Amino acid sequence: MSPEGSEKPNSTKIIKQYALSRYMQLVKSYEKVLEKKFPTAMHVYRIFMVGIKDFYRDMKYYFRIYRRLSTPAGFKCLTRKEIELYHQMPKDMMRVAPMLILSTLPFANYIVLPLVYLFPRQLLCQHFWTLQQRTEFVMERLRRRLYNYKPVFRCVQAQLDTLKGREEHEHWAYVLGLLGSGMHPKPEDIVKSIDLFRGDPYHLSYLYPGHVKGLLRMHSMHTGLRRRHRLAEQAAIIHEMDMAIVREGGVSQLSQEELRLACFLRGLNPVTMKTEDMIYWLTQWIFVSQVVDRNSLSLLLHCPILLGYNQPSNWMLIH
């Protein structure tokens, strides 16, 4: 083979590499031009693309977790973070599905990007939100939850008279009296009344429809079909998260951000709270949760009120 023949493939390769390099430079320079002329649009586009990657990663992880739950170990083989992902991911998948499907259509991005820019809370999930948006949206969600605390508390109070003649009446009246006077009962006082949540009047099977509807709204759940069943599932998954925290060393092992997220999930505004105050509140919650069993899950659904109704940080959010 002649030297000229051996050099030809190398020359072609060099030309291709040069052309590819120039093309990449052109794309980068074009991105810079777009970013300069349309900074908001490019910012939204980048957040959207990063969000898709994060969403796809978590979705694959969710299905792995789902398969692991079919083993005899169940939730006990999962970490707290895995249980949280298992709890949140189906909601995220339902929320973003319309936009992801729409974005696959030709020229649909001309519609999708403006829509998600204008309505990120309604059309996207946390994978696509900025840090500022995550804080704003979780605060807004908690604010809507807090507006339902008082109606649910009134439903709980309304059942007090039905307990007259039962030995639990006096102690439960004391617990509700503390809440009504701006204080909170100790977790030890709460668990003394756990039998009220194992049967009449506060077991999920005994609650009046208005009480059930209030609980659903208090836990950011829709008020459609299978209300009691979905509430039981919500309580069970929160209970599993609580038990995972215990398995992993307790509340003190959580980072600052994890503490905040744990408080938000359980109905407490942590924004103005010190770290030690968040730890103290969550420790009280865990104390109650460790006593709860399958038949008393309703107690856990009412803990946002029993432990958080008069919290100053919650009142600041709605007044």
C-alpha positions in Angstrom: 0.0 0.0 0.0 1.4 3.4 -0.9 2.0 6.1 1.7 -0.6 8.2 0.0 -3.2 5.5 0.5 -2.5 5.1 4.2 -2.7 8.8 4.8 -6.1 9.2 3.2 -8.2 7.6 6.0 -6.3 9.6 8.6 -6.9 12.8 6.6 -10.6 12.0 6.4 -10.7 11.3 10.1 -9.0 14.6 10.9 -11.4 16.5 8.6 -14.4 14.9 10.3 -13.0 15.7 13.7 -12.4 19.3 12.7 -15.9 19.6 11.2 -17.5 18.1 14.3 -15.4 20.4 16.5 -16.5 23.4 14.5 -20.1 22.3 14.6 -20.0 22.0 18.4 -18.5 25.4 18.6 -21.3 26.7 16.4 -23.9 25.2 18.6 -22.4 26.6 21.7 -22.1 30.0 20.1 -25.7 29.8 19.0 -26.7 28.9 22.6 -24.8 32.0 23.8 -26.6 34.2 21.3 -30.0 32.7 22.3 -29.2 33.1 26.0 -28.2 36.7 25.3 -31.3 37.6 23.3 -33.8 35.3 25.1 -32.3 34.7 28.6 -35.6 33.7 30.2 -36.5 31.2 27.5 -33.1 29.6 27.6 -33.2 29.4 31.4 -36.6 27.7 31.2 -35.3 25.3 28.5 -32.3 24.2 30.5 -34.3 23.7 33.7 -36.8 21.6 31.7 -34.1 19.4 30.2 -32.3 18.9 33.5 -35.6 18.1 35.1 -36.4 15.5 32.5 -33.1 13.7 33.3 -33.7 13.8 37.0 -37.3 12.7 36.6 -36.3 9.8 34.4 -33.6 8.7 36.9 -36.1 8.8 39.8 -38.8 7.0 37.8 -36.4 4.1 37.1 -35.5 4.0 40.8 -39.2 4.0 41.8 -39.8 0.9 39.7 -36.9 -0.8 41.3 -38.3 0.1 44.8 -41.7 -1.2 43.7 -40.3 -4.6 42.8 -38.4 -4.8 46.1 -41.6 -4.2 48.0 -42.9 -7.5 46.7 -40.4 -9.4 48.9 -41.4 -10.6 52.4 -39.3 -7.8 54.0 -41.6 -5.2 52.5 -40.9 -1.6 53.7 -38.4 -2.8 56.3 -35.8 -3.3 53.4 -36.1 0.3 52.3 -34.4 3.4 53.5 -36.3 6.5 54.5 -35.4 8.3 51.3 -36.6 5.3 49.3 -39.9 5.3 51.1 -40.3 9.0 50.5 -39.6 8.5 46.8 -42.1 5.6 46.7 -44.6 7.9 48.2 -44.0 11.0 46.1 -43.1 9.6 42.6 -46.6 8.4 41.5 -48.0 11.9 42.2 -45.1 13.5 40.2 -45.7 11.0 37.3 -49.4 11.8 37.1 -48.7 15.6 37.3 -46.1 15.8 34.5 -47.5 13.1 32.2 -49.6 15.5 30.0 -46.7 17.8 29.4 -44.2 15.1 28.7 -46.6 13.4 26.2 -47.3 16.8 24.6 -43.6 17.6 24.3 -43.0 14.5 22.0 -45.3 15.9 19.3 -43.8 17.9 16.4 -43.3 21.6 17.2 -45.0 21.1 20.6 -42.2 22.8 22.5 -43.5 26.1 21.2 -46.5 25.4 23.3 -45.0 23.4 26.2 -42.2 25.8 27.2 -44.5 28.9 27.5 -47.1 26.8 29.5 -44.6 25.4 32.0 -43.1 28.8 32.4 -46.4 30.3 33.2 -47.8 27.4 35.3 -44.8 25.5 36.8 -46.7 24.5 40.0 -49.7 23.1 38.2 -48.0 21.4 35.2 -44.6 20.3 36.6 -43.2 18.6 39.7 -40.2 19.3 42.0 -37.7 17.9 39.5 -38.3 20.9 37.2 -38.5 23.6 39.9 -35.8 26.0 40.9 -34.8 26.1 44.6 -36.8 29.3 45.0 -39.9 27.7 43.4 -39.6 24.6 45.6 -39.7 26.7 48.7 -42.6 28.9 47.5 -44.7 25.9 46.3 -44.2 23.8 49.4 -45.2 26.8 51.5 -48.3 27.4 49.4 -49.2 23.8 49.7 -48.8 23.8 53.5 -50.8 27.1 53.7 -53.8 25.4 52.0 -53.4 22.4 54.3 -53.4 24.6 57.4 -56.8 26.2 56.5 -58.3 22.8 57.1 -56.9 22.3 60.6 -59.7 24.2 62.3 -62.6 22.5 60.6 -61.1 19.1 61.4 -60.5 20.1 65.0 -64.1 21.1 65.2 -65.1 17.7 64.0 -62.9 16.1 66.7 -64.5 18.3 69.3 -68.0 17.5 68.1 -67.5 13.9 69.1 -66.5 14.6 72.7 -70.1 14.5 74.1 -70.5 11.0 72.6 -67.9 9.8 75.1 -69.8 10.8 78.2 -70.0 7.8 80.5 -66.8 6.3 79.1 -63.6 6.3 81.1 -61.7 8.0 78.2 -64.0 11.1 78.4 -62.2 13.0 81.1 -58.7 12.6 79.7 -59.7 13.3 76.1 -61.6 16.4 77.3 -58.3 17.6 78.9 -56.4 17.0 75.7 -58.9 18.9 73.6 -59.0 21.6 76.3 -55.3 22.2 75.9 -55.6 22.6 72.2 -58.6 24.9 72.6 -56.6 27.1 75.0 -53.6 27.6 72.7 -51.4 24.8 74.0 -50.5 21.2 73.0 -50.8 18.0 74.9 -47.7 16.0 75.6 -47.2 12.9 73.3 -47.7 10.7 76.4 -51.2 12.3 76.9 -52.0 11.7 73.3 -51.2 8.0 73.3 -53.2 7.4 76.4 -56.3 8.0 74.2 -55.2 5.8 71.4 -58.2 3.4 71.9 -60.5 6.2 70.7 -58.8 5.8 67.3 -59.1 2.1 67.3 -62.9 2.2 67.3 -65.8 4.6 67.9 -65.6 7.6 67.4 -62.3 8.3 65.6 -61.4 5.1 63.7 -61.6 5.8 59.9 -64.6 3.5 59.7 -66.6 5.7 62.2 -65.7 9.2 60.9 -68.5 11.3 59.4 -68.2 12.2 55.7 -67.4 15.8 56.5 -64.6 14.7 58.9 -63.1 12.4 56.2 -63.3 15.2 53.6 -61.5 17.6 56.0 -58.7 15.1 56.6 -58.2 14.6 52.9 -57.8 18.3 52.4 -55.6 18.6 55.4 -53.3 16.0 53.9 -53.4 17.6 50.4 -55.4 14.7 48.9 -58.3 14.9 46.5 -61.8 14.2 47.8 -62.8 11.7 45.1 -63.4 8.0 45.4 -62.0 5.5 47.9 -61.6 8.3 50.5 -61.1 6.2 53.6 -58.9 3.7 51.9 -56.6 6.4 50.6 -56.4 8.0 54.0 -55.4 4.7 55.5 -52.7 4.3 52.8 -51.4 7.8 53.5 -51.2 7.1 57.3 -49.5 3.8 56.7 -46.8 5.3 54.4 -46.1 8.1 56.9 -45.8 5.5 59.6 -43.3 3.6 57.5 -41.2 6.7 57.0 -41.3 7.3 60.8 -40.1 3.7 61.5 -37.3 4.2 58.9 -36.1 7.3 60.7 -35.9 5.2 63.9 -34.0 2.4 62.1 -31.5 4.9 60.8 -30.6 6.4 64.2 -33.4 8.8 64.9 -34.4 12.4 64.1 -31.0 13.8 65.2 -29.4 12.0 62.2 -31.3 14.1 59.7 -29.7 17.0 57.9 -31.1 20.5 58.1 -32.9 20.2 54.8 -34.2 16.7 55.7 -35.6 18.1 58.9 -37.4 20.8 57.0 -38.9 18.4 54.5 -39.9 16.0 57.3 -41.7 18.9 59.1 -43.5 20.1 55.9 -44.7 16.5 55.1 -46.1 16.2 58.6 -47.9 19.5 58.6 -45.5 21.9 60.3 -44.0 25.1 58.9 -40.3 24.9 59.8 -39.2 28.1 58.1 -38.8 30.2 61.2 -37.9 27.3 63.5 -34.5 26.5 65.0 -32.9 23.2 64.3 -33.3 22.0 67.9 -37.0 23.0 67.8 -37.6 20.9 64.6 -35.8 17.9 66.2 -37.9 18.3 69.4 -41.2 18.4 67.4 -40.3 15.5 65.2 -39.2 13.5 68.2 -42.7 14.0 69.7 -44.2 12.9 66.5 -42.1 9.7 66.3 -43.0 8.9 69.9 -46.7 8.8 69.0 -46.0 7.0 65.7 -44.1 4.2 67.5 -47.3 3.4 69.4 -49.6 3.5 66.4 -50.5 0.2 64.8 -52.6 -0.9 61.8 -55.8 -0.4 63.8 -55.0 3.1 65.0 -53.6 4.7 61.9 -56.3 7.4 62.2 -54.4 8.8 65.2 -51.4 9.6 62.9 -53.7 11.4 60.5 -54.8 13.7 63.3 -51.3 14.3 64.7 -50.8 17.5 62.6 -53.6 19.0 64.8 -52.7 17.3 68.1 -49.0 18.4 67.8 -49.2 21.4 65.4 -52.5 23.2 65.7 -51.1 26.0 67.9 -47.5 26.1 66.6 -46.5 29.8 66.1 -44.9 29.0 62.8 -48.1 27.6 61.4 -50.2 30.5 62.6 -47.7 32.9 61.0 -48.4 31.3 57.7 -52.1 31.8 57.7 -52.5 35.1 59.6 
